[in-house]
Amino acid sequence: MHPTVTDANVILGYLDREALLGGGLPIDYAAAERAVLTDVGAHYSLSAVDAAERIVRIVNSNMAQALRIVSVERGHDPANSA
């Protein structure tokens, strides 16, 4: 099982650890932790929290880069943003 960004966000407490959608979508915290530890943590000798932090950092960096690319393609210079 590969970890998802949602798994990382649950581990970091950014999302509720028990359920999403007003309780309509139960969360299996242990499975999220297992996925992050198995696929990332063990590979780099990181705790679940450290691995989750790195996952979120990489995803945020990738999204920022994609936003810059789209902005430049549309003729906007991100350096001129307020």
mmCIF file of the N, C-alpha and C atoms, coordinates in Angstrom:
data_MODEL
# 
_entry.id   MODEL 
# 
loop_
_atom_site.group_PDB 
_atom_site.id 
_atom_site.type_symbol 
_atom_site.label_atom_id 
_atom_site.label_alt_id 
_atom_site.label_comp_id 
_atom_site.label_asym_id 
_atom_site.label_entity_id 
_atom_site.label_seq_id 
_atom_site.pdbx_PDB_ins_code 
_atom_site.Cartn_x 
_atom_site.Cartn_y 
_atom_site.Cartn_z 
_atom_site.occupancy 
_atom_site.B_iso_or_equiv 
_atom_site.pdbx_formal_charge 
_atom_site.auth_seq_id 
_atom_site.auth_comp_id 
_atom_site.auth_asym_id 
_atom_site.auth_atom_id 
_atom_site.pdbx_PDB_model_num 
ATOM 1   N N  . MET A 1 1  ? 0.848   -1.174 0.000   1.00 0.00 ? 1  MET A N  1 
ATOM 2   C CA . MET A 1 1  ? 0.000   0.000  0.000   1.00 0.00 ? 1  MET A CA 1 
ATOM 3   C C  . MET A 1 1  ? 0.893   1.236  0.000   1.00 0.00 ? 1  MET A C  1 
ATOM 4   N N  . HIS A 1 2  ? 0.618   2.175  -0.912  1.00 0.00 ? 2  HIS A N  1 
ATOM 5   C CA . HIS A 1 2  ? 1.390   3.404  -0.980  1.00 0.00 ? 2  HIS A CA 1 
ATOM 6   C C  . HIS A 1 2  ? 0.669   4.506  -0.206  1.00 0.00 ? 2  HIS A C  1 
ATOM 7   N N  . PRO A 1 3  ? 1.426   5.370  0.466   1.00 0.00 ? 3  PRO A N  1 
ATOM 8   C CA . PRO A 1 3  ? 0.785   6.457  1.220   1.00 0.00 ? 3  PRO A CA 1 
ATOM 9   C C  . PRO A 1 3  ? 0.239   7.528  0.281   1.00 0.00 ? 3  PRO A C  1 
ATOM 10  N N  . THR A 1 4  ? -0.795  8.188  0.742   1.00 0.00 ? 4  THR A N  1 
ATOM 11  C CA . THR A 1 4  ? -1.376  9.298  0.004   1.00 0.00 ? 4  THR A CA 1 
ATOM 12  C C  . THR A 1 4  ? -1.085  10.595 0.757   1.00 0.00 ? 4  THR A C  1 
ATOM 13  N N  . VAL A 1 5  ? -1.348  11.707 0.104   1.00 0.00 ? 5  VAL A N  1 
ATOM 14  C CA . VAL A 1 5  ? -1.207  13.004 0.770   1.00 0.00 ? 5  VAL A CA 1 
ATOM 15  C C  . VAL A 1 5  ? -2.199  13.072 1.930   1.00 0.00 ? 5  VAL A C  1 
ATOM 16  N N  . THR A 1 6  ? -3.362  12.484 1.758   1.00 0.00 ? 6  THR A N  1 
ATOM 17  C CA . THR A 1 6  ? -4.342  12.448 2.843   1.00 0.00 ? 6  THR A CA 1 
ATOM 18  C C  . THR A 1 6  ? -3.780  11.695 4.037   1.00 0.00 ? 6  THR A C  1 
ATOM 19  N N  . ASP A 1 7  ? -3.100  10.577 3.800   1.00 0.00 ? 7  ASP A N  1 
ATOM 20  C CA . ASP A 1 7  ? -2.466  9.844  4.903   1.00 0.00 ? 7  ASP A CA 1 
ATOM 21  C C  . ASP A 1 7  ? -1.502  10.756 5.664   1.00 0.00 ? 7  ASP A C  1 
ATOM 22  N N  . ALA A 1 8  ? -0.670  11.477 4.917   1.00 0.00 ? 8  ALA A N  1 
ATOM 23  C CA . ALA A 1 8  ? 0.301   12.379 5.550   1.00 0.00 ? 8  ALA A CA 1 
ATOM 24  C C  . ALA A 1 8  ? -0.418  13.465 6.342   1.00 0.00 ? 8  ALA A C  1 
ATOM 25  N N  . ASN A 1 9  ? -1.476  14.032 5.775   1.00 0.00 ? 9  ASN A N  1 
ATOM 26  C CA . ASN A 1 9  ? -2.214  15.089 6.472   1.00 0.00 ? 9  ASN A CA 1 
ATOM 27  C C  . ASN A 1 9  ? -2.921  14.583 7.721   1.00 0.00 ? 9  ASN A C  1 
ATOM 28  N N  . VAL A 1 10 ? -3.386  13.347 7.701   1.00 0.00 ? 10 VAL A N  1 
ATOM 29  C CA . VAL A 1 10 ? -4.000  12.749 8.886   1.00 0.00 ? 10 VAL A CA 1 
ATOM 30  C C  . VAL A 1 10 ? -2.942  12.565 9.974   1.00 0.00 ? 10 VAL A C  1 
ATOM 31  N N  . ILE A 1 11 ? -1.789  12.048 9.613   1.00 0.00 ? 11 ILE A N  1 
ATOM 32  C CA . ILE A 1 11 ? -0.718  11.826 10.587  1.00 0.00 ? 11 ILE A CA 1 
ATOM 33  C C  . ILE A 1 11 ? -0.279  13.139 11.225  1.00 0.00 ? 11 ILE A C  1 
ATOM 34  N N  . LEU A 1 12 ? -0.225  14.195 10.430  1.00 0.00 ? 12 LEU A N  1 
ATOM 35  C CA . LEU A 1 12 ? 0.214   15.499 10.943  1.00 0.00 ? 12 LEU A CA 1 
ATOM 36  C C  . LEU A 1 12 ? -0.891  16.245 11.686  1.00 0.00 ? 12 LEU A C  1 
ATOM 37  N N  . GLY A 1 13 ? -2.108  15.699 11.676  1.00 0.00 ? 13 GLY A N  1 
ATOM 38  C CA . GLY A 1 13 ? -3.206  16.332 12.387  1.00 0.00 ? 13 GLY A CA 1 
ATOM 39  C C  . GLY A 1 13 ? -3.875  17.455 11.605  1.00 0.00 ? 13 GLY A C  1 
ATOM 40  N N  . TYR A 1 14 ? -3.551  17.610 10.327  1.00 0.00 ? 14 TYR A N  1 
ATOM 41  C CA . TYR A 1 14 ? -4.203  18.621 9.496   1.00 0.00 ? 14 TYR A CA 1 
ATOM 42  C C  . TYR A 1 14 ? -5.625  18.196 9.157   1.00 0.00 ? 14 TYR A C  1 
ATOM 43  N N  . LEU A 1 15 ? -5.860  16.902 9.154   1.00 0.00 ? 15 LEU A N  1 
ATOM 44  C CA . LEU A 1 15 ? -7.195  16.344 8.946   1.00 0.00 ? 15 LEU A CA 1 
ATOM 45  C C  . LEU A 1 15 ? -7.560  15.528 10.182  1.00 0.00 ? 15 LEU A C  1 
ATOM 46  N N  . ASP A 1 16 ? -8.843  15.419 10.452  1.00 0.00 ? 16 ASP A N  1 
ATOM 47  C CA . ASP A 1 16 ? -9.322  14.657 11.596  1.00 0.00 ? 16 ASP A CA 1 
ATOM 48  C C  . ASP A 1 16 ? -8.823  13.218 11.509  1.00 0.00 ? 16 ASP A C  1 
ATOM 49  N N  . ARG A 1 17 ? -8.382  12.689 12.614  1.00 0.00 ? 17 ARG A N  1 
ATOM 50  C CA . ARG A 1 17 ? -7.798  11.346 12.643  1.00 0.00 ? 17 ARG A CA 1 
ATOM 51  C C  . ARG A 1 17 ? -8.844  10.235 12.711  1.00 0.00 ? 17 ARG A C  1 
ATOM 52  N N  . GLU A 1 18 ? -10.101 10.603 12.874  1.00 0.00 ? 18 GLU A N  1 
ATOM 53  C CA . GLU A 1 18 ? -11.126 9.582  13.014  1.00 0.00 ? 18 GLU A CA 1 
ATOM 54  C C  . GLU A 1 18 ? -12.080 9.515  11.834  1.00 0.00 ? 18 GLU A C  1 
ATOM 55  N N  . ALA A 1 19 ? -12.455 10.677 11.286  1.00 0.00 ? 19 ALA A N  1 
ATOM 56  C CA . ALA A 1 19 ? -13.421 10.675 10.180  1.00 0.00 ? 19 ALA A CA 1 
ATOM 57  C C  . ALA A 1 19 ? -13.381 12.010 9.436   1.00 0.00 ? 19 ALA A C  1 
ATOM 58  N N  . LEU A 1 20 ? -13.775 11.964 8.160   1.00 0.00 ? 20 LEU A N  1 
ATOM 59  C CA . LEU A 1 20 ? -13.913 13.151 7.333   1.00 0.00 ? 20 LEU A CA 1 
ATOM 60  C C  . LEU A 1 20 ? -15.372 13.264 6.907   1.00 0.00 ? 20 LEU A C  1 
ATOM 61  N N  . LEU A 1 21 ? -15.705 14.344 6.244   1.00 0.00 ? 21 LEU A N  1 
ATOM 62  C CA . LEU A 1 21 ? -17.068 14.564 5.720   1.00 0.00 ? 21 LEU A CA 1 
ATOM 63  C C  . LEU A 1 21 ? -18.120 14.460 6.815   1.00 0.00 ? 21 LEU A C  1 
ATOM 64  N N  . GLY A 1 22 ? -17.857 15.140 7.914   1.00 0.00 ? 22 GLY A N  1 
ATOM 65  C CA . GLY A 1 22 ? -18.823 15.148 9.012   1.00 0.00 ? 22 GLY A CA 1 
ATOM 66  C C  . GLY A 1 22 ? -19.061 13.789 9.626   1.00 0.00 ? 22 GLY A C  1 
ATOM 67  N N  . GLY A 1 23 ? -18.058 12.933 9.577   1.00 0.00 ? 23 GLY A N  1 
ATOM 68  C CA . GLY A 1 23 ? -18.176 11.588 10.140  1.00 0.00 ? 23 GLY A CA 1 
ATOM 69  C C  . GLY A 1 23 ? -18.584 10.542 9.123   1.00 0.00 ? 23 GLY A C  1 
ATOM 70  N N  . GLY A 1 24 ? -18.883 10.960 7.894   1.00 0.00 ? 24 GLY A N  1 
ATOM 71  C CA . GLY A 1 24 ? -19.343 10.025 6.870   1.00 0.00 ? 24 GLY A CA 1 
ATOM 72  C C  . GLY A 1 24 ? -18.251 9.182  6.244   1.00 0.00 ? 24 GLY A C  1 
ATOM 73  N N  . LEU A 1 25 ? -16.996 9.576  6.439   1.00 0.00 ? 25 LEU A N  1 
ATOM 74  C CA . LEU A 1 25 ? -15.882 8.826  5.861   1.00 0.00 ? 25 LEU A CA 1 
ATOM 75  C C  . LEU A 1 25 ? -14.896 8.480  6.974   1.00 0.00 ? 25 LEU A C  1 
ATOM 76  N N  . PRO A 1 26 ? -15.004 7.280  7.521   1.00 0.00 ? 26 PRO A N  1 
ATOM 77  C CA . PRO A 1 26 ? -14.105 6.892  8.616   1.00 0.00 ? 26 PRO A CA 1 
ATOM 78  C C  . PRO A 1 26 ? -12.650 6.849  8.148   1.00 0.00 ? 26 PRO A C  1 
ATOM 79  N N  . ILE A 1 27 ? -11.762 7.229  9.040   1.00 0.00 ? 27 ILE A N  1 
ATOM 80  C CA . ILE A 1 27 ? -10.324 7.212  8.764   1.00 0.00 ? 27 ILE A CA 1 
ATOM 81  C C  . ILE A 1 27 ? -9.689  6.083  9.568   1.00 0.00 ? 27 ILE A C  1 
ATOM 82  N N  . ASP A 1 28 ? -8.830  5.340  8.925   1.00 0.00 ? 28 ASP A N  1 
ATOM 83  C CA . ASP A 1 28 ? -8.066  4.293  9.603   1.00 0.00 ? 28 ASP A CA 1 
ATOM 84  C C  . ASP A 1 28 ? -6.663  4.844  9.832   1.00 0.00 ? 28 ASP A C  1 
ATOM 85  N N  . TYR A 1 29 ? -6.477  5.484  10.986  1.00 0.00 ? 29 TYR A N  1 
ATOM 86  C CA . TYR A 1 29 ? -5.201  6.127  11.297  1.00 0.00 ? 29 TYR A CA 1 
ATOM 87  C C  . TYR A 1 29 ? -4.053  5.121  11.259  1.00 0.00 ? 29 TYR A C  1 
ATOM 88  N N  . ALA A 1 30 ? -4.278  3.942  11.790  1.00 0.00 ? 30 ALA A N  1 
ATOM 89  C CA . ALA A 1 30 ? -3.217  2.927  11.819  1.00 0.00 ? 30 ALA A CA 1 
ATOM 90  C C  . ALA A 1 30 ? -2.779  2.548  10.409  1.00 0.00 ? 30 ALA A C  1 
ATOM 91  N N  . ALA A 1 31 ? -3.735  2.449  9.474   1.00 0.00 ? 31 ALA A N  1 
ATOM 92  C CA . ALA A 1 31 ? -3.392  2.118  8.089   1.00 0.00 ? 31 ALA A CA 1 
ATOM 93  C C  . ALA A 1 31 ? -2.614  3.260  7.439   1.00 0.00 ? 31 ALA A C  1 
ATOM 94  N N  . ALA A 1 32 ? -3.001  4.495  7.740   1.00 0.00 ? 32 ALA A N  1 
ATOM 95  C CA . ALA A 1 32 ? -2.281  5.655  7.198   1.00 0.00 ? 32 ALA A CA 1 
ATOM 96  C C  . ALA A 1 32 ? -0.844  5.663  7.710   1.00 0.00 ? 32 ALA A C  1 
ATOM 97  N N  . GLU A 1 33 ? -0.689  5.437  8.991   1.00 0.00 ? 33 GLU A N  1 
ATOM 98  C CA . GLU A 1 33 ? 0.647   5.411  9.598   1.00 0.00 ? 33 GLU A CA 1 
ATOM 99  C C  . GLU A 1 33 ? 1.487   4.270  9.019   1.00 0.00 ? 33 GLU A C  1 
ATOM 100 N N  . ARG A 1 34 ? 0.866   3.116  8.861   1.00 0.00 ? 34 ARG A N  1 
ATOM 101 C CA . ARG A 1 34 ? 1.560   1.952  8.305   1.00 0.00 ? 34 ARG A CA 1 
ATOM 102 C C  . ARG A 1 34 ? 2.037   2.240  6.874   1.00 0.00 ? 34 ARG A C  1 
ATOM 103 N N  . ALA A 1 35 ? 1.187   2.859  6.069   1.00 0.00 ? 35 ALA A N  1 
ATOM 104 C CA . ALA A 1 35 ? 1.548   3.162  4.680   1.00 0.00 ? 35 ALA A CA 1 
ATOM 105 C C  . ALA A 1 35 ? 2.720   4.140  4.625   1.00 0.00 ? 35 ALA A C  1 
ATOM 106 N N  . VAL A 1 36 ? 2.664   5.184  5.441   1.00 0.00 ? 36 VAL A N  1 
ATOM 107 C CA . VAL A 1 36 ? 3.740   6.189  5.448   1.00 0.00 ? 36 VAL A CA 1 
ATOM 108 C C  . VAL A 1 36 ? 5.036   5.579  5.969   1.00 0.00 ? 36 VAL A C  1 
ATOM 109 N N  . LEU A 1 37 ? 4.943   4.804  7.032   1.00 0.00 ? 37 LEU A N  1 
ATOM 110 C CA . LEU A 1 37 ? 6.152   4.186  7.592   1.00 0.00 ? 37 LEU A CA 1 
ATOM 111 C C  . LEU A 1 37 ? 6.763   3.158  6.646   1.00 0.00 ? 37 LEU A C  1 
ATOM 112 N N  . THR A 1 38 ? 5.928   2.323  6.043   1.00 0.00 ? 38 THR A N  1 
ATOM 113 C CA . THR A 1 38 ? 6.416   1.252  5.184   1.00 0.00 ? 38 THR A CA 1 
ATOM 114 C C  . THR A 1 38 ? 7.038   1.790  3.906   1.00 0.00 ? 38 THR A C  1 
ATOM 115 N N  . ASP A 1 39 ? 6.359   2.727  3.268   1.00 0.00 ? 39 ASP A N  1 
ATOM 116 C CA . ASP A 1 39 ? 6.790   3.186  1.946   1.00 0.00 ? 39 ASP A CA 1 
ATOM 117 C C  . ASP A 1 39 ? 7.832   4.301  1.999   1.00 0.00 ? 39 ASP A C  1 
ATOM 118 N N  . VAL A 1 40 ? 7.809   5.125  3.035   1.00 0.00 ? 40 VAL A N  1 
ATOM 119 C CA . VAL A 1 40 ? 8.735   6.256  3.105   1.00 0.00 ? 40 VAL A CA 1 
ATOM 120 C C  . VAL A 1 40 ? 9.613   6.175  4.351   1.00 0.00 ? 40 VAL A C  1 
ATOM 121 N N  . GLY A 1 41 ? 8.996   6.050  5.496   1.00 0.00 ? 41 GLY A N  1 
ATOM 122 C CA . GLY A 1 41 ? 9.733   6.065  6.757   1.00 0.00 ? 41 GLY A CA 1 
ATOM 123 C C  . GLY A 1 41 ? 10.831  5.027  6.852   1.00 0.00 ? 41 GLY A C  1 
ATOM 124 N N  . ALA A 1 42 ? 10.504  3.792  6.552   1.00 0.00 ? 42 ALA A N  1 
ATOM 125 C CA . ALA A 1 42 ? 11.495  2.720  6.659   1.00 0.00 ? 42 ALA A CA 1 
ATOM 126 C C  . ALA A 1 42 ? 12.612  2.896  5.646   1.00 0.00 ? 42 ALA A C  1 
ATOM 127 N N  . HIS A 1 43 ? 12.257  3.367  4.469   1.00 0.00 ? 43 HIS A N  1 
ATOM 128 C CA . HIS A 1 43 ? 13.250  3.542  3.405   1.00 0.00 ? 43 HIS A CA 1 
ATOM 129 C C  . HIS A 1 43 ? 14.295  4.596  3.766   1.00 0.00 ? 43 HIS A C  1 
ATOM 130 N N  . TYR A 1 44 ? 13.854  5.640  4.486   1.00 0.00 ? 44 TYR A N  1 
ATOM 131 C CA . TYR A 1 44 ? 14.766  6.739  4.840   1.00 0.00 ? 44 TYR A CA 1 
ATOM 132 C C  . TYR A 1 44 ? 15.042  6.819  6.342   1.00 0.00 ? 44 TYR A C  1 
ATOM 133 N N  . SER A 1 45 ? 14.666  5.796  7.091   1.00 0.00 ? 45 SER A N  1 
ATOM 134 C CA . SER A 1 45 ? 14.850  5.765  8.550   1.00 0.00 ? 45 SER A CA 1 
ATOM 135 C C  . SER A 1 45 ? 14.212  6.969  9.231   1.00 0.00 ? 45 SER A C  1 
ATOM 136 N N  . LEU A 1 46 ? 12.933  7.217  8.917   1.00 0.00 ? 46 LEU A N  1 
ATOM 137 C CA . LEU A 1 46 ? 12.202  8.346  9.472   1.00 0.00 ? 46 LEU A CA 1 
ATOM 138 C C  . LEU A 1 46 ? 11.010  7.849  10.284  1.00 0.00 ? 46 LEU A C  1 
ATOM 139 N N  . SER A 1 47 ? 10.606  8.645  11.260  1.00 0.00 ? 47 SER A N  1 
ATOM 140 C CA . SER A 1 47 ? 9.371   8.360  11.982  1.00 0.00 ? 47 SER A CA 1 
ATOM 141 C C  . SER A 1 47 ? 8.197   8.660  11.061  1.00 0.00 ? 47 SER A C  1 
ATOM 142 N N  . ALA A 1 48 ? 7.017   8.258  11.462  1.00 0.00 ? 48 ALA A N  1 
ATOM 143 C CA . ALA A 1 48 ? 5.825   8.526  10.657  1.00 0.00 ? 48 ALA A CA 1 
ATOM 144 C C  . ALA A 1 48 ? 5.612   10.031 10.492  1.00 0.00 ? 48 ALA A C  1 
ATOM 145 N N  . VAL A 1 49 ? 5.814   10.791 11.559  1.00 0.00 ? 49 VAL A N  1 
ATOM 146 C CA . VAL A 1 49 ? 5.624   12.245 11.493  1.00 0.00 ? 49 VAL A CA 1 
ATOM 147 C C  . VAL A 1 49 ? 6.655   12.887 10.577  1.00 0.00 ? 49 VAL A C  1 
ATOM 148 N N  . ASP A 1 50 ? 7.917   12.500 10.700  1.00 0.00 ? 50 ASP A N  1 
ATOM 149 C CA . ASP A 1 50 ? 8.953   13.072 9.840   1.00 0.00 ? 50 ASP A CA 1 
ATOM 150 C C  . ASP A 1 50 ? 8.708   12.723 8.372   1.00 0.00 ? 50 ASP A C  1 
ATOM 151 N N  . ALA A 1 51 ? 8.318   11.496 8.114   1.00 0.00 ? 51 ALA A N  1 
ATOM 152 C CA . ALA A 1 51 ? 8.025   11.086 6.734   1.00 0.00 ? 51 ALA A CA 1 
ATOM 153 C C  . ALA A 1 51 ? 6.819   11.854 6.196   1.00 0.00 ? 51 ALA A C  1 
ATOM 154 N N  . ALA A 1 52 ? 5.793   12.008 7.014   1.00 0.00 ? 52 ALA A N  1 
ATOM 155 C CA . ALA A 1 52 ? 4.596   12.748 6.592   1.00 0.00 ? 52 ALA A CA 1 
ATOM 156 C C  . ALA A 1 52 ? 4.938   14.208 6.309   1.00 0.00 ? 52 ALA A C  1 
ATOM 157 N N  . GLU A 1 53 ? 5.784   14.808 7.141   1.00 0.00 ? 53 GLU A N  1 
ATOM 158 C CA . GLU A 1 53 ? 6.201   16.197 6.908   1.00 0.00 ? 53 GLU A CA 1 
ATOM 159 C C  . GLU A 1 53 ? 6.915   16.335 5.569   1.00 0.00 ? 53 GLU A C  1 
ATOM 160 N N  . ARG A 1 54 ? 7.747   15.387 5.249   1.00 0.00 ? 54 ARG A N  1 
ATOM 161 C CA . ARG A 1 54 ? 8.475   15.442 3.975   1.00 0.00 ? 54 ARG A CA 1 
ATOM 162 C C  . ARG A 1 54 ? 7.528   15.236 2.787   1.00 0.00 ? 54 ARG A C  1 
ATOM 163 N N  . ILE A 1 55 ? 6.560   14.356 2.935   1.00 0.00 ? 55 ILE A N  1 
ATOM 164 C CA . ILE A 1 55 ? 5.575   14.149 1.872   1.00 0.00 ? 55 ILE A CA 1 
ATOM 165 C C  . ILE A 1 55 ? 4.835   15.455 1.596   1.00 0.00 ? 55 ILE A C  1 
ATOM 166 N N  . VAL A 1 56 ? 4.355   16.102 2.645   1.00 0.00 ? 56 VAL A N  1 
ATOM 167 C CA . VAL A 1 56 ? 3.608   17.354 2.484   1.00 0.00 ? 56 VAL A CA 1 
ATOM 168 C C  . VAL A 1 56 ? 4.502   18.448 1.910   1.00 0.00 ? 56 VAL A C  1 
ATOM 169 N N  . ARG A 1 57 ? 5.737   18.513 2.344   1.00 0.00 ? 57 ARG A N  1 
ATOM 170 C CA . ARG A 1 57 ? 6.671   19.524 1.828   1.00 0.00 ? 57 ARG A CA 1 
ATOM 171 C C  . ARG A 1 57 ? 6.894   19.343 0.321   1.00 0.00 ? 57 ARG A C  1 
ATOM 172 N N  . ILE A 1 58 ? 7.078   18.111 -0.108  1.00 0.00 ? 58 ILE A N  1 
ATOM 173 C CA . ILE A 1 58 ? 7.303   17.829 -1.534  1.00 0.00 ? 58 ILE A CA 1 
ATOM 174 C C  . ILE A 1 58 ? 6.051   18.154 -2.343  1.00 0.00 ? 58 ILE A C  1 
ATOM 175 N N  . VAL A 1 59 ? 4.892   17.746 -1.852  1.00 0.00 ? 59 VAL A N  1 
ATOM 176 C CA . VAL A 1 59 ? 3.643   18.016 -2.565  1.00 0.00 ? 59 VAL A CA 1 
ATOM 177 C C  . VAL A 1 59 ? 3.411   19.520 -2.681  1.00 0.00 ? 59 VAL A C  1 
ATOM 178 N N  . ASN A 1 60 ? 3.629   20.263 -1.608  1.00 0.00 ? 60 ASN A N  1 
ATOM 179 C CA . ASN A 1 60 ? 3.438   21.714 -1.647  1.00 0.00 ? 60 ASN A CA 1 
ATOM 180 C C  . ASN A 1 60 ? 4.411   22.372 -2.612  1.00 0.00 ? 60 ASN A C  1 
ATOM 181 N N  . SER A 1 61 ? 5.636   21.904 -2.637  1.00 0.00 ? 61 SER A N  1 
ATOM 182 C CA . SER A 1 61 ? 6.624   22.443 -3.571  1.00 0.00 ? 61 SER A CA 1 
ATOM 183 C C  . SER A 1 61 ? 6.214   22.172 -5.013  1.00 0.00 ? 61 SER A C  1 
ATOM 184 N N  . ASN A 1 62 ? 5.752   20.961 -5.281  1.00 0.00 ? 62 ASN A N  1 
ATOM 185 C CA . ASN A 1 62 ? 5.302   20.604 -6.632  1.00 0.00 ? 62 ASN A CA 1 
ATOM 186 C C  . ASN A 1 62 ? 4.101   21.445 -7.060  1.00 0.00 ? 62 ASN A C  1 
ATOM 187 N N  . MET A 1 63 ? 3.168   21.691 -6.143  1.00 0.00 ? 63 MET A N  1 
ATOM 188 C CA . MET A 1 63 ? 2.002   22.505 -6.475  1.00 0.00 ? 63 MET A CA 1 
ATOM 189 C C  . MET A 1 63 ? 2.411   23.957 -6.746  1.00 0.00 ? 63 MET A C  1 
ATOM 190 N N  . ALA A 1 64 ? 3.335   24.484 -5.953  1.00 0.00 ? 64 ALA A N  1 
ATOM 191 C CA . ALA A 1 64 ? 3.803   25.856 -6.165  1.00 0.00 ? 64 ALA A CA 1 
ATOM 192 C C  . ALA A 1 64 ? 4.483   25.970 -7.526  1.00 0.00 ? 64 ALA A C  1 
ATOM 193 N N  . GLN A 1 65 ? 5.281   24.982 -7.878  1.00 0.00 ? 65 GLN A N  1 
ATOM 194 C CA . GLN A 1 65 ? 5.954   24.985 -9.182  1.00 0.00 ? 65 GLN A CA 1 
ATOM 195 C C  . GLN A 1 65 ? 4.937   24.927 -10.321 1.00 0.00 ? 65 GLN A C  1 
ATOM 196 N N  . ALA A 1 66 ? 3.930   24.090 -10.180 1.00 0.00 ? 66 ALA A N  1 
ATOM 197 C CA . ALA A 1 66 ? 2.891   23.989 -11.206 1.00 0.00 ? 66 ALA A CA 1 
ATOM 198 C C  . ALA A 1 66 ? 2.143   25.316 -11.342 1.00 0.00 ? 66 ALA A C  1 
ATOM 199 N N  . LEU A 1 67 ? 1.878   25.972 -10.225 1.00 0.00 ? 67 LEU A N  1 
ATOM 200 C CA . LEU A 1 67 ? 1.197   27.262 -10.262 1.00 0.00 ? 67 LEU A CA 1 
ATOM 201 C C  . LEU A 1 67 ? 2.046   28.304 -10.979 1.00 0.00 ? 67 LEU A C  1 
ATOM 202 N N  . ARG A 1 68 ? 3.354   28.291 -10.720 1.00 0.00 ? 68 ARG A N  1 
ATOM 203 C CA . ARG A 1 68 ? 4.251   29.223 -11.420 1.00 0.00 ? 68 ARG A CA 1 
ATOM 204 C C  . ARG A 1 68 ? 4.222   28.979 -12.928 1.00 0.00 ? 68 ARG A C  1 
ATOM 205 N N  . ILE A 1 69 ? 4.273   27.726 -13.323 1.00 0.00 ? 69 ILE A N  1 
ATOM 206 C CA . ILE A 1 69 ? 4.275   27.381 -14.751 1.00 0.00 ? 69 ILE A CA 1 
ATOM 207 C C  . ILE A 1 69 ? 2.983   27.853 -15.410 1.00 0.00 ? 69 ILE A C  1 
ATOM 208 N N  . VAL A 1 70 ? 1.846   27.568 -14.792 1.00 0.00 ? 70 VAL A N  1 
ATOM 209 C CA . VAL A 1 70 ? 0.561   27.982 -15.354 1.00 0.00 ? 70 VAL A CA 1 
ATOM 210 C C  . VAL A 1 70 ? 0.483   29.503 -15.415 1.00 0.00 ? 70 VAL A C  1 
ATOM 211 N N  . SER A 1 71 ? 0.941   30.176 -14.382 1.00 0.00 ? 71 SER A N  1 
ATOM 212 C CA . SER A 1 71 ? 0.903   31.645 -14.362 1.00 0.00 ? 71 SER A CA 1 
ATOM 213 C C  . SER A 1 71 ? 1.735   32.233 -15.491 1.00 0.00 ? 71 SER A C  1 
ATOM 214 N N  . VAL A 1 72 ? 2.935   31.718 -15.688 1.00 0.00 ? 72 VAL A N  1 
ATOM 215 C CA . VAL A 1 72 ? 3.819   32.223 -16.740 1.00 0.00 ? 72 VAL A CA 1 
ATOM 216 C C  . VAL A 1 72 ? 3.212   31.941 -18.112 1.00 0.00 ? 72 VAL A C  1 
ATOM 217 N N  . GLU A 1 73 ? 2.628   30.751 -18.293 1.00 0.00 ? 73 GLU A N  1 
ATOM 218 C CA . GLU A 1 73 ? 1.999   30.420 -19.576 1.00 0.00 ? 73 GLU A CA 1 
ATOM 219 C C  . GLU A 1 73 ? 0.847   31.373 -19.898 1.00 0.00 ? 73 GLU A C  1 
ATOM 220 N N  . ARG A 1 74 ? 0.217   31.908 -18.877 1.00 0.00 ? 74 ARG A N  1 
ATOM 221 C CA . ARG A 1 74 ? -0.902  32.845 -19.080 1.00 0.00 ? 74 ARG A CA 1 
ATOM 222 C C  . ARG A 1 74 ? -0.424  34.290 -19.101 1.00 0.00 ? 74 ARG A C  1 
ATOM 223 N N  . GLY A 1 75 ? 0.885   34.477 -19.057 1.00 0.00 ? 75 GLY A N  1 
ATOM 224 C CA . GLY A 1 75 ? 1.430   35.827 -19.157 1.00 0.00 ? 75 GLY A CA 1 
ATOM 225 C C  . GLY A 1 75 ? 1.534   36.577 -17.847 1.00 0.00 ? 75 GLY A C  1 
ATOM 226 N N  . HIS A 1 76 ? 1.392   35.886 -16.719 1.00 0.00 ? 76 HIS A N  1 
ATOM 227 C CA . HIS A 1 76 ? 1.512   36.540 -15.412 1.00 0.00 ? 76 HIS A CA 1 
ATOM 228 C C  . HIS A 1 76 ? 2.902   36.279 -14.854 1.00 0.00 ? 76 HIS A C  1 
ATOM 229 N N  . ASP A 1 77 ? 3.505   37.282 -14.280 1.00 0.00 ? 77 ASP A N  1 
ATOM 230 C CA . ASP A 1 77 ? 4.811   37.124 -13.648 1.00 0.00 ? 77 ASP A CA 1 
ATOM 231 C C  . ASP A 1 77 ? 4.606   36.962 -12.155 1.00 0.00 ? 77 ASP A C  1 
ATOM 232 N N  . PRO A 1 78 ? 4.828   35.770 -11.618 1.00 0.00 ? 78 PRO A N  1 
ATOM 233 C CA . PRO A 1 78 ? 4.608   35.534 -10.183 1.00 0.00 ? 78 PRO A CA 1 
ATOM 234 C C  . PRO A 1 78 ? 5.457   36.454 -9.306  1.00 0.00 ? 78 PRO A C  1 
ATOM 235 N N  . ALA A 1 79 ? 6.566   36.947 -9.819  1.00 0.00 ? 79 ALA A N  1 
ATOM 236 C CA . ALA A 1 79 ? 7.417   37.856 -9.029  1.00 0.00 ? 79 ALA A CA 1 
ATOM 237 C C  . ALA A 1 79 ? 6.727   39.190 -8.776  1.00 0.00 ? 79 ALA A C  1 
ATOM 238 N N  . ASN A 1 80 ? 5.752   39.539 -9.595  1.00 0.00 ? 80 ASN A N  1 
ATOM 239 C CA . ASN A 1 80 ? 5.035   40.808 -9.427  1.00 0.00 ? 80 ASN A CA 1 
ATOM 240 C C  . ASN A 1 80 ? 3.786   40.684 -8.575  1.00 0.00 ? 80 ASN A C  1 
ATOM 241 N N  . SER A 1 81 ? 3.545   39.510 -7.994  1.00 0.00 ? 81 SER A N  1 
ATOM 242 C CA . SER A 1 81 ? 2.352   39.291 -7.173  1.00 0.00 ? 81 SER A CA 1 
ATOM 243 C C  . SER A 1 81 ? 2.535   39.960 -5.814  1.00 0.00 ? 81 SER A C  1 
ATOM 244 N N  . ALA A 1 82 ? 1.428   40.386 -5.255  1.00 0.00 ? 82 ALA A N  1 
ATOM 245 C CA . ALA A 1 82 ? 1.465   41.058 -3.951  1.00 0.00 ? 82 ALA A CA 1 
ATOM 246 C C  . ALA A 1 82 ? 1.593   40.077 -2.832  1.00 0.00 ? 82 ALA A C  1 
# 
